[in-house]
Each structure stands twice: as structure tokens, then as C-alpha cells.
Amino acid sequence: MRPDYLINPILMGGLVKELDGDLVKVHLHGRLGVITVPRRMIIENAVIEPGTSLKFFFSYVQITENPCDYDTAGLDPAEEIFPVLIGGKVTEVNDTAVKVEMVRGFGTVAVPRRWVFTDVPLKEGLDAELYISCMHVTGKTEIPVESI
């Protein structure tokens, strides 16, 4: 059953916290969560390092009983950032947050529980969907990495 509301992507920002091989960990502004994505989702060939500022589209997470065959072609880097509906599986649930592993190796999203729309109790293994886009580099912050 689909809920009576829609998840909508909004333009968000975040700071690169750390790099681990090809993975980039991004802390969302406002302590709204952490996204870990492959480097290929960052459009520019700029040097990516802790403190790099990014902008991208992102949405709430919605638990779904009927996952789609998600078309991730829009997540191939292009000159424009465009939100794409992507699926995933809930891999962790705790008192404050939920972690979702996105399909086809597009990384993970960890957000506060209040960012998850669901009609069922949260647990590992549930299907989820959300909007996300490739990311643009917008600069570099002078905030110490320990504070990101």
C-alpha cells in the first residue's frame, strides 16, 4: 500500500568527512545524516578531501512493500545534478537512526528515524526508496576535520 504522501527531493549540502578507497563519506549539513557514495557520483574531477563542500538532491527515505526496478542511469555523472529514485535495503536500525544500503553499489544512507516514512515497525531487511543525485563540488570549508 502506498502512503498518502510523496517523498520529494530537495537541494541539500554536505561536507566530505573522510575517504576510504573509492568511497566518500559525506556528513549532511544540520546533522541530518551521513551518506557514503562511490567517488564516481561526484561530477567534477576536482581533488576531493575532508572539508570539501558538496551540493546534491536528497529526500526522506520511504519504506515500501513493492520495490520498483529502479533506473539508476541518471546517477551517471553528467553536467547537471538530477534526482533519481533509487531503492535499497534497511541494514541497520537503532534508537535514533536508520541505515539503508542503496542498490547496485551506490553506497549507504544513514539518517535519523524521523527521516523515514513507514507504516510498519522499522527493522533490518525492509525495502526502502529515496531520491538522490550525483554531487557537485561547491568549495572547501575551513572547519577542522574533527568538527565535521
C-alpha positions in Angstrom: 0.0 0.0 0.0 1.4 3.4 -1.0 1.1 6.2 1.7 -0.9 9.4 1.2 2.3 11.4 0.9 5.2 11.7 -1.6 8.8 12.0 -0.9 10.3 14.9 -2.7 13.9 15.6 -3.4 15.4 18.9 -2.2 18.8 20.5 -2.8 21.0 19.6 0.1 24.6 20.2 1.1 27.2 18.3 3.0 30.9 18.1 3.8 33.3 15.3 3.0 34.3 13.8 6.3 36.6 11.0 5.0 37.8 9.0 2.1 38.1 5.2 2.1 39.4 3.9 -1.2 36.8 4.8 -3.8 34.2 5.7 -1.1 33.4 9.2 0.0 31.7 9.8 3.4 29.6 13.0 3.4 28.1 14.5 6.5 24.8 16.3 5.7 24.6 19.9 6.9 22.5 20.3 10.0 23.4 16.9 11.4 20.8 15.3 9.2 22.8 12.1 8.5 25.7 10.6 6.6 25.8 9.4 3.0 28.6 7.2 1.7 28.9 7.1 -2.0 31.4 6.0 -4.7 33.7 8.7 -6.0 32.1 8.3 -9.4 29.0 10.1 -8.1 30.9 13.4 -7.7 30.8 15.1 -11.1 34.0 17.2 -11.0 37.4 15.7 -11.3 38.5 18.1 -8.5 40.6 17.0 -5.6 38.2 15.5 -3.0 39.4 15.7 0.5 38.0 16.1 4.0 36.3 19.5 4.2 35.2 19.6 0.5 31.7 21.0 0.3 29.1 19.3 -2.0 25.6 20.0 -3.1 23.1 17.4 -4.4 19.5 16.4 -4.3 18.3 14.1 -1.5 14.9 13.1 0.1 13.4 11.4 3.0 13.5 7.6 3.0 10.3 5.7 2.4 9.7 2.1 3.3 8.0 0.3 0.5 6.3 -3.1 0.2 6.6 -3.1 -3.6 10.1 -2.1 -4.7 10.4 -1.0 -8.4 13.0 -1.9 -10.9 14.9 1.3 -10.3 16.6 3.0 -13.2 19.9 4.4 -12.0 21.1 5.7 -15.3 20.5 9.3 -14.1 23.3 8.7 -11.5 25.9 8.5 -14.1 27.9 11.7 -13.8 26.7 14.5 -16.1 26.9 18.2 -16.1 23.6 18.6 -14.2 22.6 17.1 -11.0 19.2 15.4 -11.4 17.4 13.5 -8.6 16.8 9.8 -9.3 14.5 7.5 -7.3 16.7 4.6 -6.0 15.9 1.6 -3.9 17.7 -0.1 -1.1 17.5 -2.3 1.9 17.5 -1.3 5.6 20.7 -2.7 7.0 20.7 -1.2 10.5 18.1 0.2 12.9 18.8 1.7 16.3 17.1 4.1 18.7 18.0 7.2 16.8 18.9 6.2 13.2 18.3 4.0 10.2 20.9 2.9 7.6 19.9 1.9 4.1 22.2 0.3 1.5 21.3 1.5 -1.9 21.0 -0.9 -4.9 23.8 -1.5 -7.4 26.6 -0.3 -5.2 25.6 3.3 -4.9 26.5 3.4 -1.3 24.7 3.9 2.0 22.5 6.5 3.7 22.2 6.8 7.4 19.5 9.2 8.6 17.6 10.0 11.8 14.5 7.8 12.3 12.3 10.9 11.8 13.5 11.0 8.2 11.9 7.6 7.4 8.3 7.3 6.3 6.8 4.0 7.2 3.5 2.3 8.2 5.4 -0.7 9.7 7.8 -1.1 12.5 11.4 -0.4 11.4 13.6 -3.5 11.1 16.5 -4.8 9.1 15.7 -6.2 5.7 12.9 -3.8 4.8 12.8 -2.4 1.3 13.3 1.3 1.0 13.4 4.1 -1.6 14.7 7.6 -1.7 15.8 10.3 -4.1 19.5 11.1 -4.6 21.6 12.7 -7.3 25.2 13.0 -8.3 27.1 15.7 -6.4 28.7 19.0 -7.4 31.8 20.4 -5.6 31.0 23.9 -4.2 34.2 24.7 -2.4 36.2 23.8 0.6 35.4 24.7 4.2 38.0 25.8 6.8 36.2 23.9 9.5 38.6 21.5 11.2 38.0 17.9 10.0 37.5 16.8 13.6 34.5 19.1 13.8 32.7 17.9 10.7 
